[in-house]
Amino acid sequence: MFLIFGIAQIVYGRRLLQYKSSGRIGTIVAGVLHLLNVPFGTAFGLAALFILTRPEVIDLFGD
């Protein structure tokens, strides 16, 4: 399970670096899943959700 989740995060991270909207959506999903991991996962998940749902970032990824 951890291996699959880690590989998915690497894939979505690369897509984020390429400014692909699928990377943003995948990272939002991963951020929601991180919310269940207290305390550090919650902080990382909230940060990811806060950053990736800002209007400037949405415009940057073309959604």
C-alpha positions as CSV (number, residue, x, y, z in Angstrom):
1,M,0.0,0.0,0.0
2,F,2.8,2.4,0.9
3,L,4.7,1.6,-2.2
4,I,1.7,2.2,-4.5
5,F,0.9,5.5,-2.7
6,G,4.5,6.6,-2.9
7,I,4.8,5.9,-6.6
8,A,1.5,7.8,-7.2
9,Q,2.9,10.8,-5.4
10,I,6.1,10.7,-7.5
11,V,4.0,10.5,-10.7
12,Y,1.8,13.4,-9.7
13,G,4.7,15.4,-8.5
14,R,6.4,15.1,-11.9
15,R,3.1,16.2,-13.5
16,L,3.0,19.2,-11.2
17,L,6.4,20.2,-12.4
18,Q,5.2,20.0,-16.0
19,Y,2.1,22.2,-15.1
20,K,-0.4,19.5,-16.1
21,S,-3.9,19.7,-14.6
22,S,-3.9,15.9,-13.8
23,G,-1.0,16.5,-11.5
24,R,-2.9,19.2,-9.6
25,I,-6.0,17.0,-9.3
26,G,-4.0,13.9,-8.2
27,T,-2.1,15.9,-5.6
28,I,-5.4,17.3,-4.2
29,V,-6.6,13.7,-3.8
30,A,-3.4,12.7,-2.1
31,G,-3.7,15.8,0.2
32,V,-7.1,14.7,1.2
33,L,-5.8,11.2,2.0
34,H,-2.9,12.8,4.0
35,L,-5.5,14.5,6.3
36,L,-6.0,11.1,8.0
37,N,-2.4,10.8,9.0
38,V,-2.1,12.8,12.3
39,P,-0.1,15.1,13.0
40,F,2.3,15.6,10.1
41,G,0.1,14.3,7.3
42,T,-2.7,16.7,8.4
43,A,-0.3,19.6,8.2
44,F,1.0,18.6,4.7
45,G,-2.5,17.8,3.5
46,L,-3.9,21.1,4.6
47,A,-1.0,22.9,3.0
48,A,-1.5,21.1,-0.3
49,L,-5.2,21.8,-0.3
50,F,-4.7,25.5,0.6
51,I,-2.1,26.0,-2.1
52,L,-3.6,24.0,-4.9
53,T,-7.1,25.4,-4.6
54,R,-6.0,29.1,-4.8
55,P,-7.4,30.9,-7.9
56,E,-3.9,31.8,-9.1
57,V,-2.8,28.2,-9.1
58,I,-6.0,27.0,-10.8
59,D,-5.4,29.6,-13.6
60,L,-1.7,28.5,-13.9
61,F,-2.8,24.9,-14.5
62,G,-5.5,25.9,-17.0
63,D,-8.5,24.3,-15.2
